[in-house]
Amino acid sequence: MTKTRVLAGLTIILIALATVSAGCDKNTTTTKKTDNKPAPKKIEVEIKDFAFKPETVTVGVRGRVTWTNKDNGQHTVVGKEFDSGPLGLGESYSYEFINPGTYPYKCQLHPYMEGTVVVK
């Protein structure tokens, strides 16, 4: 090999190394955001102003959600696996969620009232 070819090869390698190292900042750390907090075991949902508040809740496996009617009218809490029956003012209904998943529910008396329980 000639000196020119060797110098050209070394120059390419040096340029490549300089480019790679320029993109690396020693003060930069990469962190992956992980939420290691366990989902809560008990959640309270208010039925107020013809709405579920909060509309979506997250609970842990074997977690319990309690809905309390704070409206003057009756409401229900009905999902595929649970049914509160009519709840009057001040009455509550609780359900324990055994399996992970997403559980939509609504008030049968007021179908526009919808909510979701996410079980993790």
N, C-alpha and C positions, 0 to 999 in steps of 0.2 A: 504494500500500500504506500501511496505517496503521502508526504507530509500534509499536503493540502486536503486530502481526503480525511485523514485522521483529525486535523484541525476542524474541518467542517462537521464531522461526526461529533466531536467534543462540544462544539458550539451549539449544535442542536440539543444535545443532552443538557447542557447548562441552561439553555433557554427554557427547556421543558421543566427542569427542576426549579428555576426561578419563578416560572408561572404557577406551578403547583404550590410552592411555599408562600407566594404572595397571597394566595387565597386562604391560607391557614393562619389564623390569628391565635397565638398561644393563650391569650386571655379569654378566648371564647369557649364556652362550654355548651354542649348540647344537652338539653334536658327534655325528657318526655314527661308530659303532664299526665299523672295518674292520680285518680281520686281513690285513695285506699280507705276512705271512710265507709263504714258499713251503712247500708240503708237503714233508716229508723224502723223500729218495731211497732210504733204506735203513731197514727196520724189522725188528726181531727179535721173534719170537713163541715163547714157550716152550710146549711140550706137557707139562703137569705136573699131577699129581693128577686125571687124566682130564678136563682142561679146556685150552682155548687161552687163554693169558695174555699180553697182554690179549685179550679176546674180539673187540673191534672195534679196527681200526687204520686210520689214514689215511696215504696215501702219495701222492707226486706222480706225474704221468704219467712213464712210463719208470722208475718206482721199483721197487725190489726188496724183496720180503718173504721172510725166511728163517725157517722153522719148525724148531725143534730139539726132539727127543724127550728129555725128562728123566724119563720114566717107565720102569719095568722092562718093561712090556708093549709090544707093537707098536701103532702108530697109523698112520693115513693122513691126508693133507690132500687133499681132493677137492672141486673146484669144477667149474662147467660147462666151464671152459677149461683146467683143470690137474688133475693127479693125481700125487701123490708116490709112489704104491706104498707098501708097508709100510716103516715106519721103526722100527728098533730103538733101544735106549737109546744116546744120544749121537749118533745120526745126524741129519742135517739135509737139508732140501729148500728150494730157493729158486725163486721165480718172479718174472719181470719183467712188470709191468702196463703195457701200452702205451696203452690207452684209458681216459678218465675213465668212472666209473660205480661201481656198488656190486656187489661180488662176494661172495655168500654161499658158505660152504664147510662141510664137516663131516668127521668121521672115519667112514669106511665101517664100521670094526670096532665103533665105539661111536657110533651115530647121534645120541645125545643130546648129543654134543660138537659144538657149532656155533660158527662164527666168521664175521666179516665184514671184508672189505677195502674201504675207500672210497678211490677214486682221484680226485684233484682236479688 
